[in-house]
Amino acid sequence: MDCEIICVGTELLTGETLNTNAQYVSEQLSRIGVAVHYQTTIGDNPGRLRDCVDIAAHRSQIIVVTGGLGPTQDDLTKKTIADYFGMPLKRDEGQVEKMKAHFDRYNYKLTENNFRQCDIPVGAEAIDNTRGTAPGIHIEKNGVSVFLLPGPPEEMKAMLDLSVLPILKQRTHQLVLSRFFNICDMGESMVEEAILDLVKDQDNPTIATYAKPGEVLIRVTANGTDEAQVNALLDQYSKAIEARFGRHIFAHSADPLSKAAADLLIKKGMTLAIADSGTGGMAGEILSGIDGMAKVFKLGLVVNDSQMKTKLLGDDSKAAGAMAKRLFAISDCDINVAVSDLAKTPDDPLSAEVEIAICAGGKLQIETCRFKGSRRMIQTRAAIKVFGMIREVLL
């Protein structure tokens, strides 16, 4: 089945809002064997929306539209598409009652314009919104399946997962399975070189690599109608990739390196302290946002001022190794990480050196790293290096 995604919202075109909906819809549909061939983003303009729907209806079997279902005057998606298919709008009293219950539950004031969201094209089905107020709509017309979903990502995702995907799964007999191998301490070109023979002449499964700062994700995807046969195809490639990358594989998912390090800390019950004058607290901030880290992340110091650093970490605190040893003495934590100041490199003004040290189990490990890019990018890469070093200590 061929699918087209249309995302509605002027804020998406002006750059005020990042369009994450198209990415999520495409990803979820591909997993059930629905091929997305086109994505279109348009502003809140009924004429252009009608033109886009007309084009989509003539070349795709499935159309997923996000945005423009709210209560305000610029929310024109529903009426425009209903008019295109010749389906008058009628108020759905069941959705009215659900909306009233939603507003009562949260003690919100219900204004009259909210009821516009309960107008459903005659002959279409309303899709319950479990995260908000605007119901989605399912239209079957002229051999085309159209799904209208709300724009707010959390509402859209829940509606897609709970209502739309189950409908589409019943129509496709194709099974699409993927396996992930997330790799650290290797660049994308090195990773590709290591699997070039697997990628060459690929058909089923297919292999794709995705590079992020400090990480490379390999996704192996196979399709078929029999689950055992699809898994057998994946097994062959999985064994080869495991053998080639070994300890560099830190996760069999798209989860980042920070999550792998955090999971090991939590699993082993190892406590952590960080003294950071290089990443601006980025490493600690990312780790502290992971569920369960509060049990093991005991101390985080962001020390940019040299006098304050000396006061807290000693006279020789310019070096990461000295910082880590001092942190070990005052924190009573199992893993003590120190990140030095970023030092600009005279031969390349666009790069900087940072020293990272870990004091754990009476041993001190120090690495000096050079990273290139903006200050923010250098800080990001340094933070990722911290996660990798924590993981290595715990393996």
N, C-alpha and C positions, 0 to 999 in steps of 0.2 A: 504494500500500500504506500502511495506517495502522499507526502504531507507538506503543507506550507504554513509558515508562521507569520502572522501579521501583528506587530506590536504598535499600539496606538498611544500617542502622547507627545505633545510638543516639547515637553521637558526632556524627552529622550533625544530629540534632534538638536536641542540647544546645548546639550551636554550637562544640564543641571542634574540629571538623574542617570545613573549607569544602568544600561539595559541588561540586567541579569536574567530576566524572564526567558528570553530567547535561548540562552545557553542552557538553562535548566530544562526547558521543554524539549529541546533537541536531544539532550543527554538521556532523558528518561524514555523518549520515544525510540531512540536507537536501540535501547536495551530490550525492547519487545519486538524488534524487527520492523518498525515503521521508519521508512526513509524520509528524512527532511531534505528537500531539494531546493527550497527557496525560503529566505527570511526577508521580510520587508518591515521597515520602521517608518511610520508616517505621523504627522501632526494631527491635532484635533480638527480635522477638516472633513466634512461629510462627503464632499465631491471626490476628493482624492481617495478616501476610504472606499467609496463605492467602486471607483475604478480598480483599486487593488483587489477587492473581493471578486469583481467580475473576471479579472485576469486569473485569479487563483481558482475560481470555480470551473474554469475551462481547462486547467492543466493539472489539477490535484484532486485526489479523492477525499482528502481530509484537510480542513482548514482550522487552525487554532489561532484565535484572536485574543490578545490580552490588552486590558485597559479600556477606559471609557464607559464603565458600567455604573459609576457613582451617581450621586443625587444632584449634582450641579449642572448648570446649563451647557457646560463644555463637554459633558459626558454624553457623546452622540453615537457611540458605537452601536448600541442595541437598536435604536430607531433606524439608523442608516442601513444596517444589515437586514432588519425586518422589512423595510421598504423595498430593498433590492429583491428579496424573495417573495414579495407580495403577501406578507403575513402581518395583519393588523395586531396591535398590542392590546392586551387585556390584563387587567389587574388580577393577580393570583392571590386569593384571600388566604390560602395556606401560608404563603410567604409573608403576607402582612402580619399574621399572628406570630410567626417566628421572629419578625423584626421587632414587634412590640415586646416580646419576651426578652429579646436581646437587650433592648434599651432599658427595660425594667431591671434586668439582672445587674447592670452596671450603673444604674441610677443616672442614665444619660437623658437629656431632653430630646424628645422626638419631634422634629419639625416636619411640616407637611411635605416638603420637597423630598424627604427620604422615601416616601411611598412610591415615588417614580421608579425606584429600584425594583419594585415588585411587579412592574408591568412586563409581562412575558408574551412573546409572539404566539399567536393562536396556532396550534399544531406543534409547537415546540415544547420541550421539557425544561423545567427549572432544575438547576443543580444547587443543592444546599451549600451554603457558605458556612463552614464550621469555625472560621476565624474572624468573620466580619459580618457585614450587613447585606452587601450586594450579592444576590444569587447569580450563579452562572446560568448559561443557557445552552441546550443541546438541540440543534436543528438538523433534521434529515430532509433534504430537498434536492430534487433533480439529480439524484445519484451522488450527492456530495454530503459529507458529514461535517458540520460546523460546530465548533465549541467556543463559546464566548466566556472568557475567564476574567476575573478582576485584575487590575494592575498591581496592587500592593503584593510584593513577592510572597510573603507568608500566606496570604489568602490564596494566591494563585497556586502555590506549591501544594497546599493541602487539598484543594479542589482537583487538581490534576491527579495527584496520587490516589485519592480516595474514590473519585468518581469517573474521571476520564480514562485513565489507564485500564481499569477493569473492563470498560466497554470495548476498548480497542484490542485488549488481549484476547477477547473472545472471537475476534475477526481474523487474527493472524495465527497461523500454525507454526510460524518461524520462531525458533528459540535462539536467542543471542546471549552468549555468556562471555564475560571478560575476566581476566586475571591481571592483577597489578603487581608491579615490582618497583618500589620506590628506592632510589639509589642515591647515596651521598659520597662526597669526596671524589667524584669523577665528573668531568665536563660532558656536555651532550655529544661532542664530536668523539670523545673516547668511548662513550657508551655505544654510539652508533657503529663505530669501527668494530667493537666486540661482537655485534650481532648482525653485521652486514650480510653474512652468508644466510642468516635466517630471514632477513628482510627481502633479499633478492628473490625475485620471482614468486613473492608471496601471493597467496590466493585465499585460502581458508585453512588456518587462521590468518589474520592480518596483525601486523605489529606497528605500533606508533609510539614515538617518544615525545615527551613534553618537558621542556626545561624551565626551571624556576631557579632563583638564586640559591646556589648550594645544593640543589636537588635535581634529579632527572627521573621522571616517571615513565616506565615502560608499561604500555597496556597491550595485552594480547587478547584478541577478540575472535571467537569462532561462532559459526552459526550452523543450524541444521534443524531437523525435526525430532531427533532422538537425543535425549539428554545424555545418555551414556556415551553415545558416539561423539557428541560435542566435547564432553569432558576428556575423552580419549585423545582427541586432537590437541586439546590444551595441555594435557599431561606431557606430551612429547616436547613442546616448547618450554614448559615450566622447568623440566629437568635440565635442559640446556642452559637456560638463563640462570638458574640457581647455581649450576656448576661454574659459570663464567664470572659471576659477580660476588658470590659468597657473602662475606661479612659486610660488603658495601650495601647489601639489601637491608634496609632498616624497617620496611613495612611492606605488607602485601595488600596495600590499599592506597588511596590517594592522600591519606593523612600525612601531615608534614613531619619533619624531623623533630620539631618541638614536642609533638604528641608522643613520638617513640621514646624520647628521653624521659618525658614525664611519666609515661606508663611504666618504664623500668624503675624509676625512683619510687613510685607508689607500690609496685609489685614487691620490691625488695625492702620497702620501709626505710629507705635511706634518706636522711635529712639533708637539706641543701641551704647554703648561704652564698650570696653573690655580692661582691663589691665591684662596682662598675663605674669607670670614668671614661669609657670608650663608646658604649652604645646608648648612652643617655637613659639607661634603665630599660631599654627595649627587650633585652633577653628576659629579665625578670617579669616584665609586664606580660609578655606572651605566655610564659610558663604559668603565671598566676591566674590566667584566664582559662586554664584547663581544669576540668572537673577533678576533684580529689587532691589537687596540688596543695591546698591549704594545710593538709595533714603533714606534709613533708618540707614545704618551702618555708623555712623558719625566719630567714633574715635577708633583706635586700637593701643595699646601700648604694645610692647614686652620689658619687663624690667627684664633683668637677673642680671645686676650689682647692688649690694646693695646700693652703693652711689648714683647711678642714680635713683634708686627706691625711696630713701629718698628725693632726690631733687625734684622729680616729684610728689610723692604721700604722703610725710610726714614722720615724724620720726618713727611712729608706723606702717610702711607699710609692715612689715613682715607678718602680719595677713591679710587674705583675706578680712575679714569684714572691717578693717580699710581702705584697698585699695579701696573697693567698695564705701564706704562713701566719701572718698576723690575724687574718680572719679566722683561721682554724683555731687559734689560741683564744679568741673572744667569743666564738659562736657555739662551740661544742657541737658542731654539725659534722655529719659523715663526709659530705662533699662540699668543698669550699672553692669557689670560682672567683677569679679576679681578672678584670679586663682593664688594661692600661689606657692612657690617653691615646687618641689618634694622632700619629706623627706624620706630617706631610713629608713625602719623599722628594728631595731636591731634583732628582733626575726626571720626575714625572709629576707635575703639579696636580694631575687629576687622580692620583692614587695616594694611599696612606698606609702606614704600617701600624699594626696593633699587636700587642702582646697579650696572650691569654694563658692563664695558669690555673691548674687544678691541684689542690692539696687534698689528698684522700688516703686513708689508711697509712699515714706516715710517709707517703711518697709524694713527690712534687713533680708535676709534668708541666712543661712550658713550651708553647709554640709561638713563633713570631710569624705573622701572616701579613701579606700585602694584598690589598683590595683596591679595585679601581671603580670610579664612578662618582656620583654626587655624595655629599656627606651622608645623606639618608641611606643611599644604597650601600655605602661602606659600613654603616652601622648595622644595616640589615644582614649583610654577609658575615659580619663579626658575630652577631647574635646567633646565626645559624651554625657558625663554627663552634660556639659555646655548646649548643645542643649536641653536636656531633661528638665533642670531647667528653661530655657527660655520659653519652651513650657508650662510648668506648671504655670508659672507666668501669661501667656497670656490667659489661658483657662478660 
